[in-house]
Amino acid sequence: MQLTRTQVARSGVRPNRASRRVLVAKAAKTANGPRIAVVGITGAVGQEFLTVLTERNFPYSSIKMLASARSAGKKQEFEGVTYTIEELTENSFNDVDIALFSAGGSISKTLGPVAAKAGAIVVDNSSAFRMTEGVPLVIPEVNPEAMSHIKIGKGGAIIANPNCSTIIALMAVTPLDRVAHVKRMCVSTYQAASGAGAAAMEELRQQTRDVLDGKPAQPKIFPQQYAFNLFSHNSSMDVALGYNEEEMKLVKETRKIWNNPKIRITATCVRVPVMRAHAESINLEFEKDISEAQALEALAAFPGVSIINDRQNNRFPTPLDATTKDNVFVGRVRRDISRDDNKGLDLFVCGDQIKKGAALNAVQIAELLLK
Amino acid sequence: MQLTRTQVARSGVRPNRASRRVLVAKAAKTANGPRIAVVGITGAVGQEFLTVLTERNFPYSSIKMLASARSAGKKQEFEGVTYTIEELTENSFNDVDIALFSAGGSISKTLGPVAAKAGAIVVDNSSAFRMTEGVPLVIPEVNPEAMSHIKIGKGGAIIANPNCSTIIALMAVTPLDRVAHVKRMCVSTYQAASGAGAAAMEELRQQTRDVLDGKPAQPKIFPQQYAFNLFSHNSSMDVALGYNEEEMKLVKETRKIWNNPKIRITATCVRVPVMRAHAESINLEFEKDISEAQALEALAAFPGVSIINDRQNNRFPTPLDATTKDNVFVGRVRRDISRDDNKGLDLFVCGDQIKKGAALNAVQIAELLLK
């Protein structure tokens, strides 16, 4: 994904004022901190890396802003310092402890191993290494133990950031799995434009404006009209199975993250005309009984989860609740009335696709390395 | 629902040119046809009744346009004749064979029985009588037998039109049920603005314009922002169960229509920023084995269903495909990979909420009365 900050601002997403204040107030540069590189600094996730590093007061002794030759030489402000964006090359990683990668799968595939060989710990936001054996796939709240053997200064490594839909689903489902063991998940997603990049967000805005003005929508990125419409996720389809890649990521990544090859998952992934937070309707089957009260208690105790579950006022999570927020929002928690037993629950989950779905999770992985 | 034709036109929905041509070309008035009344003629469904009557060349010897006192005296063009809208009263039904009601639940509750007592067969689009014992709840392609005892000229009666989400789901699921018997349905909906009326459609348009212009969205009908957002369906919630009315309609109406009190259903109903066609992601568990090929064959043979299921080109139904169309569109038909057996399928369904979800289904019920 390659969104510039300007493109994100133009997308109608509310500016994160809290984080701007923090940007001025804090400076986390310390002599003891790791040497960081941000790969893909001009992208939306690259920019969000900076926001999150500041918000979390992440310590660093140096930070290197890396991008393609096209952006090299441009300036990047960060925590009161003006940095010059450097061209990303094979030699970018000799003096780097942690490299946050978000420059697309092909760059990760080429330069991720180079960075690791040079001694850096790569936290990779692409799908390049997620299913590679030996590469930990980590949601810090869920499976930090998967990366416990990786330490700064003890050699390079690659750690993969899961796909946004997987992270958002598992933030809500993992606490319930720990109570009653999930046997089967049936997920329908409501996915935002941001997952398909800046141009997709701009396409949604432009088409919407055109349709409101009575003009025909002009699909470019997606073959379908996006304004006031929705469609099956645009990732490539396994023609034999009939599942698309986004759906299979949910299946395969969950198995790896939970270290549970038996977990049964079916998913239908749908792109809806929303800017940057995903929603997911999740039906769960458990091995053991689980009550609504137990579920809510487990969710409330889980870090990174907020509950909006006000039945009286019909108030539950929406994508806008989650937009620019760290936490994943969970609601509609209820016993599945299609079952006679107490082994089924339904829930509705929203999470920011750029934040917990990407940049925040990666920075949290980096934080684990500091411990 | 009370949308005027102008409001519908303003909503950005494409005008149905084909039906306009038909409007000029056909005249179904015959000496032998039934005497019809349209109750709620100024509403979106009332207007759609007229479009559908013409499109289907529905025969009638007379047609009466009924609305509240506010609209009485206004003119209504229909098939080349200018009618004067009459005030709806207890005496409106003495010379009526078929009364198509779509003026809200409270008017149906009050005047539906009055019309039936006067000898009219009421086809009621509200939820007032759907679950009333003795009132057939009919999707003509699914359970025409439920109303086979009702005949024109043999006394008045009430026949209920199911809820839009139920009709759209069952058009897709009934042919599969007939092949392999559905045991359990898990549904997540993506519902259009039109189901909440004209003001909701206008709210979506206005808020979207405001957000694009950088202004704050002003929620009126819905407590949540609707532009570039989505939220749990706004129908009233069963606080103990945690299911809303829209979801319970799917459960209860399906049981009645299929005459199968054992069918297990869970649903999550969600309002998305789309104008007038609903989408539904449906996971099905069957008693018997069913292959994708069997499912597609059954769907292709079922009247009123169109299949869009092109895995090679990632082309599946969207709300815009269904907008103003009679048929319900089905795709993403695939074996549920969360199961080891061949007793599970996933599918994605889209249908026009005003047409098959309301007016068309009611007119089809009226057509059954002509046989």
Interface residues (C-beta under 8 A of the other chain):
Chain A: G12 R184 M185 C186 S188 Y190 L204 R205 T208 R209 V211 L212 G214 P223 Q224 Q225 F228 N229 L230 F231 S232 N234 S236 M237 V239 L241 G242 Y243 N244 V251 R264 I265 T266 T268 V270 V272 P273 V274 M275 A279 S281 N283 E292 R311 Q312 N313 N314 R315 F316 T318 P319 L320 G331 R332 V333 R334 R335 D336 I337 S338 R339 G344 D346 F348
Chain B: G12 R184 M185 C186 S188 Y190 L204 R205 T208 R209 V211 L212 G214 P223 Q224 Q225 F228 N229 L230 F231 S232 N234 S236 M237 V239 L241 G242 Y243 N244 V251 R264 I265 T266 T268 V270 V272 P273 V274 M275 A279 S281 N283 E292 R311 Q312 N313 N314 R315 F316 T318 P319 L320 G331 R332 V333 R334 R335 D336 I337 S338 R339 G344 D346 F348
